[in-house]
Amino acid sequence: MRKHLILIAAVASTLGSIATAQEKSEFRIAWSIYAGWMPWGYMEDSGIMDKWAEKYGIDVDIVQINDYIESINQYTAGAFDGVTATNMDTLSIPSGGGVDTTALIVGDYSNGNDAIIMKGEGDLASLAGKPVNLVELSVSHYLLARALDTVGLAERDLASVINTSDADMVAAFATDDVEVVVTWNPLVSTIMEEPGAQKLFDSSGIPGEIIDMLVVNTDTLAANPDFGKAIAGAWYETMALMASDTDEGAAARTAMGEAAGTDLSGYEAQLAATEMFYDPADAVAFVGSDELKTTMVSVAEFLFDKGILGEGAPSADFVGVAYPDGSTTGDDANVQFRYDVTYMQMAADGAL
């Protein structure tokens, strides 16, 4: 599946260059199941998104896509104006393929939600010679590489890496053929309920590196600032509700948990492994940190090493990433990924 992403992105880039971004009133966002992204489904179902869209005279449709990578492919091909994605997958798929993309909402970073799980006894060093199932070249692949490095191993020391869709991961672990998986919540929580499942490493070991965002087409956002305002308004209203110690807050978290296949306590356990930026000011500060730039350089090097940083990328610096302070990492003549705090800052200032 992932092997075809660069071709898809390249075709999408060609098509996208033909189209001219313009003002419009209807927008579509794609999202997939993950602890930190459950608020998007809740925003759609609860009417919070509709309320903010109506305030700005637009319509925003938030659509769930069951397969995470497919959701990014569809965004890249122009079927959606925005998509929930990690920093790494944004850089490799739309941005690497020439689709100029902006991180509109930086919602959280994984702080334990992504994990390496093995059947039976062992540790990271015991992965040598074993096959590992994961969504190939996704953040799971990145987590595996970072974990192996801590014990002096590399992917070449494994028996193999087996590409497995997130939609099939739970069923795969239940088979006798699968020994080790790398995946994310809520799949991690489900797999850890299996007898003999042992967590070897999780993203709390690399805090701030797996970042969960809503990214949107840069040209579409530039032509439609009310789109950005409506999204930010709805998101941070939902964040305030989620974070509240009220019956309404508990009801919202319960609904999100049930949509993720668990209950309130199960979902709150997943949130405990998610560094949510409930306060927009915290998200703004995170995006403005030097650590983010270091992370993005590391991610670009990983993607280049795996051969998926854009079609024919000559180096890890192929794609430029722009930051709010005006600086860039990568090629400043090929900026295709932008961190923009404009709308998060407006939320922090109460200006929406």
Stockholm file with secondary structure:
# STOCKHOLM 1.0

chainA/1-352         MRKHLILIAAVASTLGSIATAQEKSEFRIAWSIYAGWMPWGYMEDSGIMDKWAEKYGIDVDIVQINDYIESINQYTAGAFDGVTATNMDTLSIPSGGGVDTTALIVGDYSNGNDAIIMKGEGDLASLAGKPVNLVELSVSHYLLARALDTVGLAERDLASVINTSDADMVAAFATDDVEVVVTWNPLVSTIMEEPGAQKLFDSSGIPGEIIDMLVVNTDTLAANPDFGKAIAGAWYETMALMASDTDEGAAARTAMGEAAGTDLSGYEAQLAATEMFYDPADAVAFVGSDELKTTMVSVAEFLFDKGILGEGAPSADFVGVAYPDGSTTGDDANVQFRYDVTYMQMAADGAL
#=GR chainA/1-352 SS CGGGHHHHHHHHHHHHHHSCCCCCSEEEEEECCCGGGHHHHHHHHHSHHHHHHHHTTCEEEEEECSSHHHHHHHHHTTSCSEEEEEHHHHIIIIITTTCCEEEEEEEEEESSSEEEEEESSCCGGGGTTCEEEECTTSHHHHHHHHHHHHTTCCGGGSSEEEECCGGGHHHHHTSTTCCEEEEETTHHHHHTTSTTEEEEEEGGGSTTSSEEEEEEEHHHHHHCHHHHHHHHHHHHHHHHHHHCCSHHHHHHHHHHHHHTTSCHHHHHHHHHTEEECCSHHHHHHHHTSHHHHHHHHHHHHHHHHTTCSSTTCCSTTSSEEECTTSCEESCTTSEEEEECCHHHHHHHTTCC
#=GC SS_cons         CGGGHHHHHHHHHHHHHHSCCCCCSEEEEEECCCGGGHHHHHHHHHSHHHHHHHHTTCEEEEEECSSHHHHHHHHHTTSCSEEEEEHHHHIIIIITTTCCEEEEEEEEEESSSEEEEEESSCCGGGGTTCEEEECTTSHHHHHHHHHHHHTTCCGGGSSEEEECCGGGHHHHHTSTTCCEEEEETTHHHHHTTSTTEEEEEEGGGSTTSSEEEEEEEHHHHHHCHHHHHHHHHHHHHHHHHHHCCSHHHHHHHHHHHHHTTSCHHHHHHHHHTEEECCSHHHHHHHHTSHHHHHHHHHHHHHHHHTTCSSTTCCSTTSSEEECTTSCEESCTTSEEEEECCHHHHHHHTTCC
//
